[in-house]
Structure formats: structure tokens, C-alpha cells
Amino acid sequence: MLKEVGASGQISLGKKYAGKLFDVIPHPDGRFELIPVRDVATTSPQVPQIVQSPDGWVPPGGYDGCTKWALDNRDALEHYARQIEEAGTAAEELERFLAEHPEALTDDHGEV
């Protein structure tokens, strides 16, 4: 459908689309893409507030502060950090696996 932008910068899609919400995506070549959406968050996401732990604890990983969520999940975060120290990151584990199983890099083992 061909539509002309009016003097106020608006276009009309017709009564069929009245009250509907669209995500408008501008493209570098000047095109606009309209994607119909159902639900849109009406409130802005809350920024987690930095809190102080009574003993000065901060989550492992180089953080300089923590959130209430981190304090509430402190045991799990510390457990996970210990696992990383012992076994390495997922990327390091994958590198070790591929070094031990070079056949996994060949194309003859089927679709992934």
C-alpha cells in the first residue's frame, strides 16, 4: 500500500489499525519498518540499587558494589565462583574438550 506523509509528518493506515501499537524501525536507507506489537511495558525498568553488605562483601567477578538480589543469592554466587576457579569458564572447558577431541572439529560427524 502506498501512503503519503501529511504536512504534520503523519500517515494514516486506516481504521483497521486504529489503536494498534507498532514498533517503528528506521533503516539507514531511509525506509521505515512497522512491526505490530501486542504488549508494551508501561513502566520503565527499575535500575538495581547498589546496597552495602554489613561485612563489605561484593559479588565475585570484580564488582565494586552489590544489589539486594546479589545479597539474597550470595551463597549461590560464591558457589558458582568456586566452580569457575576449579573448572574454568565454559569457554575454557570447551577449549580443553576440543583439544582432547579434535575429531569434533571435522565435518564428518553430522549436522549440529
N, C-alpha and C positions, 0 to 999 in steps of 0.2 A: 504494500500500500504506500502511496506517495503522499506525504504531508508537507505542508509549508509552515515554517515557523512564523508566527504572527509578530506584529510590531512590539509586543511586550515580551517576546522571547519564548512564548509557549506554543505547544502543539496540542491538538485535540485528537484523541484516539477513538472517540465515540462513547456513547452511553454504556456500551457493553463493558467498558473498562473503568467506568466511574467508580471511585472509591477504592480501587485496587492499588497496591503498592508495587513499585518496580525498582530494582537496583539498576541505576544508570551507570554504564561503564563507558567512559570516553576512551577512544583509541587514538594512537599517535597520528594516524592518517586522517583524523577529523570525523570518523564515524562514531556514532553512539549506539550502544547495545542496551536494550531494555530487557531485563530479566524479571519475570513476575516472582514475587516473594510472598510467602504466607504470613510468617510471623517475624516481627522486628522487635528487638529489645527496646523497651520504652525507658529504661533507666541506664545510665552509664555504668560500666563495670566498676566495682569498688577497687581502689588501689589498696593492696595489703599494707597495713600499717606496721612499721618496724616497732618491735617491743623489746624490752630488756629482760633477759633471763636473770633470776635472782643471783645465780652464780656466774654470770657473764658468758654463758655458753652461746656459741653461734653454730649454725649448721656446718657440717664438714663440706669442704669444697671451696674454701676461700671467701666465704661470705663475711661481711663485716657487721651484719645485723641479722635478726630473725623475726619471723612473723608468729602470730598466735598459732597458726597451723603448724609451723615448724616445731614450736614448743610442745604442742599437743602430740606430735609424731616424732619426738626426739629419739625414743628408743629405736624405732624403725629406721630412722635416718642414720643413726650411729651403726646399727647392724649392717645396713647397706654399704656404708663407707668401709667397714671391716671386710666385707666380701670383696669390694673393689681392690682393697690393699692386698688381699690374699690371691685373688684370681686374676686381677687386672680388669680393664674395661671390656665391654663386649667387643670392641674393635680389636683389642689386643688378643682376646681369646680367639677371634676369627683368624687373625694373622697366624697364631700358633697352629690352629687346625689346618689351615691351608698349607702351611709349611710341612706338616706331618702327612697331609693327604693331597699331594699335587695333582692327583688324578681328578680331583673335584673341579679343577680349573679347565679340564678338557671339555670338548663339545660332544663327546660320545656317551654321556650319561643320561641323556634325555632332556626333556623340557623342564625348565624351572618354573 
